[in-house]
Amino acid sequence: MLSCVAMTPGQALLGWYDAHRRDLPWRGTRDPYRILVSEVMLQQTRVETVLPYYDRFLVRFPTVESLAQAPVEDVLLHWSGLGYYRRARQLHQAARRVAAAGGEFPLTVEGLEELPGVGAYTAAAVASIAFGVEVPVLDGNAERVLARLLAWPGDPRSGPGRAKLLAAARQLLDPARPGDSNQAIMELGATVCLPAAPRCAQCPLAPGCRGYATGAPARFPARRRRRPSERLQQVAVLLERDGRVLLFRRPDSSPLLAGLWEPPWTAAASDAAAVEAALARDFGLRLRLGERVGEFRHAITYRNLRVEVRRAELEDGGEVGEGVEAIWAGAEDLGRLALSSWVAKMLACARPGGAHP
C-alpha cells in the first residue's frame, strides 16, 4: 500500500525556488566576498539597477585582496551612480579588515557583524549562503512574506515583531540548504508576494498563509510611516577654463556623497550677490555670476533637488582659495574621478538644448 507524505512549507518553498528563481550572477557561488558585494549593493537598491554595477565592480576588484589594496577613490569611482556611497566606503573598510586577517572571512554571524557596515541581515545572509550556517534572514521582502504568512498586524521591525518573524523564518529553513531557503523567501517576496498586488495563486506558501485566508493579504505587514520628502532649490556654478570644468571634492566627513567630486553649489538665494557670498564662504571662491544655462532635477534619498545652473567667472586672478581640494577637470579626468551623478546633468545643461525641465 502506497502512502503519501505531504511536503512541509519549507520543502514547498525550496521546490518553488528551484523551479522559478531568477538567474542572477551572485547565485550559484559560495564565495563570501562575492556574496558580500551583492548584499551590500542590494541594500535599498533594485536588482535591475545593481546588475551592471556588480559585474563591473568584480571585473575591477575580483578578490577581497584587490579591493583592500585599491585606493578608496577608485572604489568610489566604480560605485559612482549606484548611490548611498557610505556603503562603498564601509565595504572597502571591511575588505581591508578581512585582508589583514589573511583573506579569511569570519565563519560566524557574530564574527561577520564585526566587519564595518555588516549588520544582522547581511551577516546572516553571508553566513547562510557562503558557509551553510543555519540562521534565518529578515530583509524587507522576507518581512513581508512572513508577516502575511502569520497575518501579523504589527510593526515587523519592532522587538516582538522581529522575534516572531525570525521564529517563523527559522521553521522554513532546510538544515541542508539554509542559504537557499533564505534566498527562496527573499525571492518569493521580490517576485510573487508583492507589496500592493500579491500573486497568491503562484505562491507555494498559500495553503498555510493566514494573510491569504483573510482575503486581504496586502494589509500585512503594517505600513511604516515614510519620512516626508524635502524639496530643495540649489544653484550650481559652471566654471570653465580651456575646456576644463572646476570641481571640488566633498570632505570625507560629509554626511552625504563623501569623497565625491562636484561643482560648487549653494542653496538658492534671492539674488546673485547672496549666491556669490555663499560660494566665497563655502568654497573659497571669488567669482562673478553669469548667465543662466538651464536647470535639472535630482533626488538624493528623501531630498528632491531642483538645481539652477549658472555660468560664472573667477575674479582676483582666477585662483581657488586655500583649504579646499579642487581640480580643473577635462574629459580624461571625468572618466577617472568619482563623480556625483548630477555632474553629468549639470554639464548637459551647458549644451544647446540641454536644459532639464
Secondary structure, DSSP 8 states (H G I E B T S, - for coil): --------HHHHHHHHHHHH----TTTT---HHHHHHHHHHHTTS-HHHHHHHHHHHHHH--SHHHHHHS-HHHHHHHHTTS--THHHHHHHHHHHHHHHTTS---SSHHHHTTSTT--HHHHHHHHHHHH--------HHHHHHHHHHHT--S-TTSHHHHHHHHHHHHHH--TT-HHHHHHHHHHHHHHTS-SSS--GGG-TTGGG-HHHHTT-GGG-S--------EEEEEEEEE-EETTEEEEEE--TT-SSSTT-EE--EEE--SSHHHHHHHHHHHH---EEEEEEEEEEEEEETTEEEEEEEEEEEE-GGG---TTS-EEEE-HHHHTTS-B-THHHHHHHHTSTT----
